[in-house]
Amino acid sequence: MFQLQHQYQFFYLDTLEVLRAYPEIAEKHRLLLGFQRQQIQFMMEFNVSRGSFIQPEYENQLRQLAHIFCMAMDNWMSYQYINGNNEPEEKNYCNDLWSILKVLFTDMGTPEFRQLINKGFD
């Protein structure tokens, strides 16, 4: 996702203006965001079911976390530029997004995460 945002910075840095000017793009973007949220929530639910993520503490917690994750994922680049970082790095993007998920790891999830990192999936 970082590479996509980096390649199409004009869209991600000016999303609101683009969506206001082109309603058909706005609708497609809304559908994409909804699909992303759903996929992230499914990933979280799957990992809860297999014991890699903790059980949710309240109803809709995973839906809310998926929403927050997607907001972070889609707005990270803009946030970097707003804060004066004109050369955002993929490593920092991944670290920030992983930090949202790390709090969900169980004793089983933490070693799985380390294996992913060791294989270059950071």
Secondary structure by P-SEA (a helix, b strand, c coil): caaaaaaaaaaaaaaaaaaaacaaaaaaaaaaaaaaaaaaaaaaaaaaaacccccccccaaaaaaaaaaaaaaacaaaaaaaaccccccaaaaaaaaaaaacccccaaaaaaaaaaaaaccc
